[in-house]
Amino acid sequence: MKAIFRFLALSIFLFSVTNLYSEVPKHSEMDKTLLATWNKTFPVPYTKILKRDLAEKGVLYYRKNSKRSVYIYSYSVFLPLYVEQNEKPVKKDDNGREVKLKLIYDPSSKDEKYTIELGEFDEMYDAKGIIRWIR
């Protein structure tokens, strides 16, 4: 009887954990969302994604405060140099720079579910809020 109870409890636990992980999109699935969010946030577009998952640990499930947790995706994109012509940005040559950013997915937000923060995620500074890395 104990063996059956343990098996059922383990099955329910694994099923609930699997559902949690399946609801979290992977980096490759978030590429279109990154582009749309970038275009809403910044006036000039990036040309390509150089690298996904900079820490190579997956998606970070992070606690912002006691009531709100978010998923953080890290990217490196190529942003070309632009010049202004007739009040519009025009790409200048193939020169540019690498920009590291975090795409933040907040499923509980009613206004903006996706935001972008520039810069790398510093694990040491934000170690208290880290809940877990999800592959």
N, C-alpha and C positions, 0 to 999 in steps of 0.2 A: 504494500500500500504506500509506503514511504517513497519507494522508487517511482511509482506512477505520479505521485504528487510532485516530486522533484523534477521529473521529466516535463510535466505540464507547466510548472513554474518557469523552468528554463526555456521552454518553447515560447511562452508568453513574453518573457523578457527579450529573447532574440527577435521575435516578431516586432516588438515595440521599438527596439534599437534600429532594426532594418528600416522601418517606416521613417524614423527620424533622419537617417542618412539619405534615404531615397528622395526626401523633400528638398534637400540641399543641392542646387545645381552645381555642376563641375565648372572649372575655369573655362573650358572650351565652349560650354553652353552659355556662358555669360559674355562672350565677345560682342554680340549684337547689342546687348544691354549696355556694355561699356561704351560703345560708339554712340549710342543714343544719349546716354547720360553726359558724356563728354561734350557732344554738340549742344546740349542744353546749357551746360555750365561754362564753357569756354568759347571765345569768338573764332578761334582758328582750329582746324581739325588736325589730328595726328595722321601720319601716313600709314604706319603699320605697327603691329604688336611685335616687339622684339622678344619678350619672354613672359611666360605666365608662371605663377607660383614661384616667386623669387626665393622664398625660404625652402622650397622643395619639401614642404610638410603638408601641403593641402590647403583647405579652406579653414580659416580660424573662426571658431565659435567663441565670441567675446562678450563679456558682460560690461555694458556701458555704465549701468547703475543697478540698484537692487530690483528694479521692475522691467528693465529693458536689456535684451541681448541682441546682438547683431552678428552677421556673417561677414568676414573680411576676406576679399580676394586681392592678391597683389599682382601687379603688372609692371612691365617696363615697355614704354612705347617710344617711337621715334617721332619727334616734333621738328619739322623743318623750320628754317629761318624764313620769316615773312617780312616784306616791306609793304608800306601803304601806298597805294595808287588810287586816286580818286575816292578816297575814304574807304577803300576796300583792301583787305589783306591779300597780297599776291605772294606765292611761294618763290623764294629766291634760291636758285640753283638746287643742288642736292645736299647742301650743308644743313646741319641741324644738330640736335642733341638728344640724348637719351633722357627720358623723364620717368621717374619711378612714382607709382601711385597706388592707392588703395581704393578699390571699389567696395563700398559698404552697402550691404543689403540688410534692410531693417523690415522684416515681415510684419511687425506690429504697427508700423507708421501708417497714418491715414493720409498724410500729404505726399511726401516723397519717400518712396521705398528704396531708392538708389541715390547715393551721393558719392562724390569723389573727393578724396583728400590727397594732396601731393606729398611725396616723400615716402620713405620706407617705414615699415612698422618696427618700432624698437621694443623688443620683447622685455628687456630689462626694465625699461621705464614703466611699461604697462603690465607687468607680471601679475599684479593682483587681479586684473580683470580677465585673464586668460582662463577659459574653461577647458577647451580641448581643440586639438587640430583634427579635422575631418578629411579623410582622403577622398 
